[in-house]
């Protein structure tokens, strides 16, 4: 059975892809997961750098919190295993990185 064409031609398919990508990026900007480029570029250098460092620390904090919640939700037997010790090392590294980024004064 032949598939029905969703797009008239490859150019239409590519245009739809680009539109979906632009919408996804706009959603991330709105959720402040990634900063809007135009708003960051208008800041003076030190403020821009400070904003970028803050965004980086916020992203690492979100990753750490998510990983910690996953870790805490696992069974005690899992938390005593090798995978848990690897994850704990990663969590400790993330904590160090967050502390170091917050200490940077641009």
DSSP file (Angstrom, degrees, kcal/mol; ACC not computed):
  #  RESIDUE AA STRUCTURE BP1 BP2  ACC     N-H-->O    O-->H-N    N-H-->O    O-->H-N    TCO  KAPPA ALPHA  PHI   PSI    X-CA   Y-CA   Z-CA
    1    1 A X              0   0    0      0, 0.0     2,-0.2     0, 0.0     0, 0.0   0.000 360.0 360.0 360.0 130.8    0.0    0.0    0.0
    2    2 A X        -     0   0    0      1,-0.1     2,-0.2     0, 0.0     0, 0.0  -0.480 360.0-120.1 -78.2 144.3    1.4    3.4   -1.0
    3    3 A X        -     0   0    0     -2,-0.2     2,-0.3     1,-0.1    -1,-0.1  -0.589  25.7-117.2 -81.8 144.9    1.9    6.1    1.6
    4    4 A X        -     0   0    0     -2,-0.2     2,-0.3     1,-0.1    -1,-0.1  -0.604  32.5-110.6 -80.0 143.6    0.1    9.3    1.1
    5    5 A X        -     0   0    0     -2,-0.3     3,-0.1     1,-0.2    -1,-0.1  -0.574  25.6-170.5 -76.9 131.3    2.3   12.4    0.7
    6    6 A X  S    S+     0   0    0     -2,-0.3     2,-0.3     1,-0.1    -1,-0.2   0.832  75.9  38.0 -85.8 -36.9    2.2   14.8    3.5
    7    7 A X  S    S-     0   0    0      1,-0.1    -1,-0.1     9,-0.0     3,-0.1  -0.878  76.9-131.3-118.6 148.8    4.2   17.5    1.7
    8    8 A X  S    S-     0   0    0     -2,-0.3     2,-0.3     1,-0.1    -1,-0.1   0.875  85.3 -14.2 -66.1 -38.3    4.0   18.5   -1.9
    9    9 A X  S  > S-     0   0    0     -3,-0.0     4,-1.9     1,-0.0     3,-0.5  -0.938  78.3 -87.2-155.3 172.7    7.7   18.4   -2.4
   10   10 A X  H  > S+     0   0    0     -2,-0.3     4,-2.5     1,-0.2     5,-0.2   0.836 122.6  58.3 -58.6 -32.8   11.0   18.3   -0.5
   11   11 A X  H  > S+     0   0    0      1,-0.2     4,-2.3     2,-0.2    -1,-0.2   0.899 106.1  47.9 -65.2 -39.1   11.1   22.1   -0.2
   12   12 A X  H  > S+     0   0    0     -3,-0.5     4,-2.1     2,-0.2    -1,-0.2   0.888 111.3  50.9 -67.5 -39.0    7.7   22.1    1.6
   13   13 A X  H  X S+     0   0    0     -4,-1.9     4,-2.0     2,-0.2    -2,-0.2   0.918 111.6  47.6 -63.4 -43.3    8.9   19.3    3.9
   14   14 A X  H  X S+     0   0    0     -4,-2.5     4,-2.6     2,-0.2    -2,-0.2   0.894 110.2  52.3 -65.3 -40.2   12.1   21.3    4.7
   15   15 A X  H  X S+     0   0    0     -4,-2.3     4,-2.1     1,-0.2    -1,-0.2   0.897 109.3  49.6 -62.8 -40.2   10.1   24.5    5.3
   16   16 A X  H  X S+     0   0    0     -4,-2.1     4,-2.3     2,-0.2    -1,-0.2   0.892 110.4  51.0 -65.5 -39.2    7.8   22.7    7.8
   17   17 A X  H  X S+     0   0    0     -4,-2.0     4,-2.5     2,-0.2    -2,-0.2   0.938 110.3  48.4 -62.1 -47.5   10.8   21.3    9.6
   18   18 A X  H  X S+     0   0    0     -4,-2.6     4,-2.5     1,-0.2    -1,-0.2   0.879 110.6  51.9 -62.1 -37.7   12.4   24.8    9.9
   19   19 A X  H  X S+     0   0    0     -4,-2.1     4,-2.3     2,-0.2    -1,-0.2   0.921 110.0  48.4 -64.7 -43.6    9.1   26.1   11.2
   20   20 A X  H  X S+     0   0    0     -4,-2.3     4,-2.3     2,-0.2    -2,-0.2   0.903 112.0  50.1 -62.9 -40.8    8.8   23.4   13.9
   21   21 A X  H  X S+     0   0    0     -4,-2.5     4,-2.4     2,-0.2    -2,-0.2   0.924 110.5  48.9 -62.9 -45.1   12.4   24.1   14.9
   22   22 A X  H  X S+     0   0    0     -4,-2.5     4,-2.2     1,-0.2    -2,-0.2   0.894 111.3  50.1 -63.1 -39.6   11.8   27.8   15.2
   23   23 A X  H  X S+     0   0    0     -4,-2.3     4,-2.1     2,-0.2    -1,-0.2   0.905 110.4  50.0 -64.8 -40.9    8.7   27.2   17.3
   24   24 A X  H  X S+     0   0    0     -4,-2.3     4,-2.2     2,-0.2    -2,-0.2   0.912 111.0  48.6 -64.4 -42.9   10.6   24.9   19.6
   25   25 A X  H  X S+     0   0    0     -4,-2.4     4,-2.4     1,-0.2    -1,-0.2   0.901 110.0  52.2 -64.3 -40.4   13.4   27.4   20.1
   26   26 A X  H  X S+     0   0    0     -4,-2.2     4,-2.5     1,-0.2    -1,-0.2   0.890 108.3  51.7 -62.9 -38.3   10.8   30.1   20.8
   27   27 A X  H  X S+     0   0    0     -4,-2.1     4,-2.1     2,-0.2    -2,-0.2   0.909 109.7  49.1 -63.4 -41.9    9.2   27.8   23.4
   28   28 A X  H  <>S+     0   0    0     -4,-2.2     5,-2.4     2,-0.2     6,-1.0   0.886 111.3  49.5 -65.7 -38.4   12.6   27.3   25.1
   29   29 A X  H ><5S+     0   0    0     -4,-2.4     3,-1.1     3,-0.2    -2,-0.2   0.925 110.9  49.7 -63.8 -43.5   13.2   31.1   25.1
   30   30 A X  H 3<5S+     0   0    0     -4,-2.5    -2,-0.2     1,-0.3    -1,-0.2   0.865 111.9  47.6 -64.2 -35.6    9.8   31.6   26.6
   31   31 A X  T 3<5S-     0   0    0     -4,-2.1    -1,-0.3    -5,-0.2    -2,-0.2   0.478 111.2-125.7 -82.7  -1.7   10.5   29.0   29.3
   32   32 A X  T < 5S+     0   0    0     -3,-1.1    -3,-0.2    -4,-0.3     3,-0.2   0.774  73.1 129.3  60.3  29.5   13.9   30.7   29.9
   33   33 A X  S   <S+     0   0    0     -5,-2.4     2,-0.4     1,-0.3    -4,-0.2   0.883  83.0  19.1 -74.6 -40.7   15.7   27.4   29.3
   34   34 A X  S    S-     0   0    0     -6,-1.0    -1,-0.3    -9,-0.2    -2,-0.3  -0.987  94.9-113.2-126.2 141.8   17.9   29.2   26.9
   35   35 A X        -     0   0    0     -2,-0.4     2,-0.4    -3,-0.2    -6,-0.1  -0.397  32.8-105.1 -73.3 148.7   18.3   33.0   26.8
   36   36 A X     >  -     0   0    0     -7,-0.2     4,-1.8     1,-0.2     3,-0.3  -0.597  27.1-140.8 -70.1 127.9   17.0   34.9   23.8
   37   37 A X  H  > S+     0   0    0     -2,-0.4     4,-2.5     1,-0.2     5,-0.2   0.903  97.6  54.0 -60.8 -44.0   20.1   35.9   21.8
   38   38 A X  H  > S+     0   0    0      1,-0.2     4,-0.8     2,-0.2    -1,-0.2   0.867 109.2  48.2 -62.8 -35.8   18.8   39.4   20.9
   39   39 A X  H  4 S+     0   0    0     -3,-0.3     4,-0.3     1,-0.2    -1,-0.2   0.859 113.8  46.2 -74.2 -33.5   18.2   40.3   24.6
   40   40 A X  H >< S+     0   0    0     -4,-1.8     3,-1.3     1,-0.2    -2,-0.2   0.874 107.2  57.1 -75.5 -36.7   21.6   39.0   25.7
   41   41 A X  H 3< S+     0   0    0     -4,-2.5    -1,-0.2     1,-0.3    -2,-0.2   0.741  99.8  60.0 -68.2 -20.8   23.5   40.8   22.9
   42   42 A X  T 3< S+     0   0    0     -4,-0.8    -1,-0.3    -5,-0.2    -2,-0.2   0.631  86.8  93.8 -82.5 -12.2   22.1   44.1   23.9
   43   43 A X  S <  S-     0   0    0     -3,-1.3    -3,-0.0    -4,-0.3     6,-0.0  -0.478  87.9-100.4 -77.6 149.4   23.6   44.0   27.4
   44   44 A X     >  -     0   0    0     -2,-0.1     4,-2.8     1,-0.1     5,-0.2  -0.286  46.1 -96.4 -61.3 158.8   27.0   45.6   28.2
   45   45 A X  H  > S+     0   0    0      1,-0.2     4,-2.9     2,-0.2     5,-0.2   0.871 120.4  44.9 -48.9 -55.9   29.8   43.0   28.3
   46   46 A X  H  > S+     0   0    0      1,-0.2     4,-2.5     2,-0.2    -1,-0.2   0.895 116.2  47.0 -62.2 -40.3   30.0   42.4   32.1
   47   47 A X  H  > S+     0   0    0     -3,-0.2     4,-2.6     2,-0.2    -1,-0.2   0.901 112.5  50.8 -66.4 -39.3   26.2   42.1   32.4
   48   48 A X  H  X S+     0   0    0     -4,-2.8     4,-2.5     2,-0.2    -2,-0.2   0.933 112.6  45.6 -63.2 -46.0   26.1   39.8   29.4
   49   49 A X  H  X S+     0   0    0     -4,-2.9     4,-2.6    -5,-0.2     5,-0.2   0.916 113.0  50.0 -64.1 -43.0   28.8   37.6   30.9
   50   50 A X  H  X S+     0   0    0     -4,-2.5     4,-2.4    -5,-0.2    -1,-0.2   0.906 111.1  49.7 -61.5 -41.7   27.2   37.6   34.3
   51   51 A X  H  X S+     0   0    0     -4,-2.6     4,-2.5     2,-0.2    -2,-0.2   0.909 110.9  49.3 -63.8 -42.8   23.8   36.7   32.7
   52   52 A X  H  X S+     0   0    0     -4,-2.5     4,-2.2     2,-0.2    -2,-0.2   0.907 111.9  48.4 -63.9 -41.8   25.4   33.8   30.7
   53   53 A X  H  X S+     0   0    0     -4,-2.6     4,-2.6     2,-0.2    -2,-0.2   0.902 111.5  50.2 -65.1 -40.3   27.2   32.5   33.8
   54   54 A X  H  X S+     0   0    0     -4,-2.4     4,-2.6     2,-0.2    -2,-0.2   0.921 110.3  49.8 -62.8 -43.6   23.9   32.7   35.8
   55   55 A X  H  X S+     0   0    0     -4,-2.5     4,-2.2     2,-0.2    -2,-0.2   0.895 111.2  49.8 -61.8 -39.7   22.1   30.8   33.0
   56   56 A X  H  X S+     0   0    0     -4,-2.2     4,-2.4     2,-0.2    -2,-0.2   0.922 111.3  47.7 -64.2 -44.4   24.8   28.1   33.0
   57   57 A X  H  X S+     0   0    0     -4,-2.6     4,-2.4     1,-0.2    -2,-0.2   0.891 111.4  51.6 -63.4 -39.1   24.6   27.7   36.8
   58   58 A X  H  X S+     0   0    0     -4,-2.6     4,-2.3     2,-0.2    -1,-0.2   0.897 109.7  49.3 -64.8 -40.1   20.8   27.5   36.5
   59   59 A X  H  X S+     0   0    0     -4,-2.2     4,-2.1     2,-0.2    -2,-0.2   0.918 112.9  46.7 -65.3 -43.2   21.0   24.8   33.9
   60   60 A X  H  X S+     0   0    0     -4,-2.4     4,-2.8     2,-0.2    -2,-0.2   0.882 111.2  52.3 -65.9 -37.5   23.4   22.8   36.0
   61   61 A X  H  X S+     0   0    0     -4,-2.4     4,-2.7     2,-0.2    -2,-0.2   0.910 108.9  49.8 -64.2 -41.8   21.3   23.3   39.1
   62   62 A X  H  X S+     0   0    0     -4,-2.3     4,-2.1     2,-0.2    -2,-0.2   0.907 112.5  47.6 -63.1 -41.5   18.2   22.0   37.2
   63   63 A X  H  X S+     0   0    0     -4,-2.1     4,-2.6     2,-0.2    -2,-0.2   0.927 112.9  48.5 -64.7 -44.6   20.2   18.9   36.0
   64   64 A X  H  X S+     0   0    0     -4,-2.8     4,-2.7     1,-0.2    -2,-0.2   0.925 111.8  48.7 -61.9 -45.0   21.5   18.3   39.5
   65   65 A X  H  X S+     0   0    0     -4,-2.7     4,-2.2     2,-0.2    -1,-0.2   0.894 112.6  48.3 -63.2 -40.3   18.0   18.6   41.1
   66   66 A X  H  X S+     0   0    0     -4,-2.1     4,-2.0     2,-0.2    -1,-0.2   0.918 113.6  46.5 -65.5 -43.8   16.6   16.2   38.5
   67   67 A X  H  X S+     0   0    0     -4,-2.6     4,-2.7     2,-0.2    -2,-0.2   0.887 111.8  51.5 -66.0 -38.6   19.3   13.7   39.0
   68   68 A X  H  X S+     0   0    0     -4,-2.7     4,-2.8     2,-0.2    -2,-0.2   0.896 108.8  50.7 -66.0 -40.0   19.0   13.9   42.8
   69   69 A X  H  X S+     0   0    0     -4,-2.2     4,-1.5     2,-0.2    -1,-0.2   0.903 111.8  48.1 -63.3 -40.8   15.2   13.3   42.5
   70   70 A X  H  X S+     0   0    0     -4,-2.0     4,-0.7     2,-0.2    -2,-0.2   0.934 112.5  49.0 -63.1 -45.9   15.9   10.2   40.4
   71   71 A X  H >< S+     0   0    0     -4,-2.7     3,-1.0     1,-0.2    -2,-0.2   0.924 111.5  48.7 -58.7 -47.1   18.5    9.0   42.8
   72   72 A X  H 3< S+     0   0    0     -4,-2.8    -1,-0.2     1,-0.2    -2,-0.2   0.779 106.3  57.7 -66.5 -27.5   16.2    9.5   45.8
   73   73 A X  H 3< S+     0   0    0     -4,-1.5    -1,-0.2    -5,-0.2    -2,-0.2   0.618  89.6  93.9 -80.7 -11.1   13.4    7.7   44.1
   74   74 A X  S << S-     0   0    0     -3,-1.0    -3,-0.0    -4,-0.7     5,-0.0  -0.349  86.5 -91.6 -79.5 162.4   15.4    4.5   43.6
   75   75 A X     >  -     0   0    0      1,-0.1     4,-2.2    -2,-0.1     5,-0.1  -0.215  32.5-112.5 -69.1 162.0   15.4    1.6   46.1
   76   76 A X  H  > S+     0   0    0      1,-0.2     4,-0.9     2,-0.2    -1,-0.1   0.870 117.9  55.6 -63.8 -36.4   17.9    1.3   48.9
   77   77 A X  H  4 S+     0   0    0      1,-0.2     3,-0.4     2,-0.2    -1,-0.2   0.890 109.1  47.1 -65.0 -37.2   19.5   -1.7   47.3
   78   78 A X  H >4 S+     0   0    0      1,-0.2     3,-1.9     2,-0.2     6,-0.6   0.910 107.0  57.4 -67.5 -40.9   20.1    0.3   44.1
   79   79 A X  H 3< S+     0   0    0     -4,-2.2    -1,-0.2     1,-0.3    -2,-0.2   0.691 105.5  51.5 -65.1 -17.2   21.4    3.3   46.1
   80   80 A X  T 3< S+     0   0    0     -4,-0.9    -1,-0.3    -3,-0.4    -2,-0.2   0.451  98.2  93.0 -95.1  -1.6   24.1    1.0   47.6
   81   81 A X  S <> S-     0   0    0     -3,-1.9     4,-1.6    -4,-0.2     5,-0.1  -0.140  90.4 -97.9 -88.4-177.7   25.2   -0.3   44.1
   82   82 A X  H  > S+     0   0    0      1,-0.2     4,-2.2     2,-0.2     5,-0.2   0.886 119.8  54.1 -67.6 -41.8   27.9    0.7   41.7
   83   83 A X  H  > S+     0   0    0      1,-0.2     4,-2.4     2,-0.2    -1,-0.2   0.892 108.0  51.7 -61.7 -38.4   25.6    2.7   39.4
   84   84 A X  H  > S+     0   0    0     -6,-0.6     4,-2.6     2,-0.2    -1,-0.2   0.892 107.8  50.9 -66.2 -39.3   24.5    4.8   42.5
   85   85 A X  H  X S+     0   0    0     -4,-1.6     4,-1.9     2,-0.2    -1,-0.2   0.884 110.6  49.7 -67.5 -35.9   28.1    5.5   43.5
   86   86 A X  H  X S+     0   0    0     -4,-2.2     4,-2.0     2,-0.2    -2,-0.2   0.920 112.3  47.8 -64.2 -43.0   28.8    6.7   39.9
   87   87 A X  H  X S+     0   0    0     -4,-2.4     4,-2.7     1,-0.2    -2,-0.2   0.888 108.8  53.7 -65.9 -38.3   25.8    8.9   40.0
   88   88 A X  H  X S+     0   0    0     -4,-2.6     4,-2.5     2,-0.2    -1,-0.2   0.885 107.3  51.6 -63.9 -37.7   26.8   10.3   43.4
   89   89 A X  H  X S+     0   0    0     -4,-1.9     4,-2.4     2,-0.2    -1,-0.2   0.906 110.3  49.0 -63.4 -41.0   30.2   11.2   42.0
   90   90 A X  H  X S+     0   0    0     -4,-2.0     4,-2.6     2,-0.2    -2,-0.2   0.915 110.6  50.2 -64.4 -42.8   28.4   13.0   39.1
   91   91 A X  H  X S+     0   0    0     -4,-2.7     4,-2.2     2,-0.2    -2,-0.2   0.902 110.6  49.7 -61.5 -41.5   26.2   14.8   41.6
   92   92 A X  H  X S+     0   0    0     -4,-2.5     4,-2.1     2,-0.2    -2,-0.2   0.905 110.8  50.0 -63.8 -40.9   29.2   15.9   43.6
   93   93 A X  H  X S+     0   0    0     -4,-2.4     4,-2.5     2,-0.2    -2,-0.2   0.913 109.6  50.8 -63.5 -43.2   31.0   17.1   40.5
   94   94 A X  H  X S+     0   0    0     -4,-2.6     4,-2.6     1,-0.2    -1,-0.2   0.909 108.8  52.0 -60.2 -42.0   27.9   19.1   39.5
   95   95 A X  H  X S+     0   0    0     -4,-2.2     4,-2.2     1,-0.2    -1,-0.2   0.910 110.2  48.5 -61.4 -42.5   27.7   20.7   42.9
   96   96 A X  H  X S+     0   0    0     -4,-2.1     4,-2.6     2,-0.2    -2,-0.2   0.918 111.4  50.1 -63.5 -43.2   31.4   21.7   42.6
   97   97 A X  H  X S+     0   0    0     -4,-2.5     4,-2.9     2,-0.2     5,-0.2   0.918 109.8  50.1 -61.8 -43.7   30.8   23.2   39.2
   98   98 A X  H  X S+     0   0    0     -4,-2.6     4,-2.4     1,-0.2    -1,-0.2   0.926 111.8  48.4 -60.9 -44.6   27.8   25.2   40.4
   99   99 A X  H  X S+     0   0    0     -4,-2.2     4,-1.1     1,-0.2    -1,-0.2   0.908 113.1  47.9 -61.8 -42.6   29.8   26.5   43.3
  100  100 A X  H  X S+     0   0    0     -4,-2.6     4,-0.7     2,-0.2     3,-0.2   0.905 111.8  48.8 -67.8 -41.0   32.7   27.5   41.0
  101  101 A X  H >< S+     0   0    0     -4,-2.9     3,-1.0     1,-0.2    -2,-0.2   0.917 110.0  51.7 -64.6 -41.7   30.5   29.2   38.5
  102  102 A X  H 3< S+     0   0    0     -4,-2.4    -1,-0.2     1,-0.2    -2,-0.2   0.765 106.5  55.8 -65.7 -24.3   28.7   31.2   41.2
  103  103 A X  H 3< S+     0   0    0     -4,-1.1     2,-0.3    -3,-0.2    -1,-0.2   0.650  83.8 103.8 -81.7 -15.5   32.1   32.3   42.5
  104  104 A X    <<  -     0   0    0     -3,-1.0     2,-0.6    -4,-0.7   -51,-0.0  -0.506  53.6-165.1 -72.0 129.4   33.2   33.7   39.1
  105  105 A X              0   0    0     -2,-0.3    -3,-0.0     1,-0.1    -2,-0.0  -0.925 360.0 360.0-115.1 104.5   33.0   37.5   39.0
  106  106 A X              0   0    0     -2,-0.6    -1,-0.1   -60,-0.2   -57,-0.1   0.519 360.0 360.0 -68.9 360.0   33.2   38.7   35.4
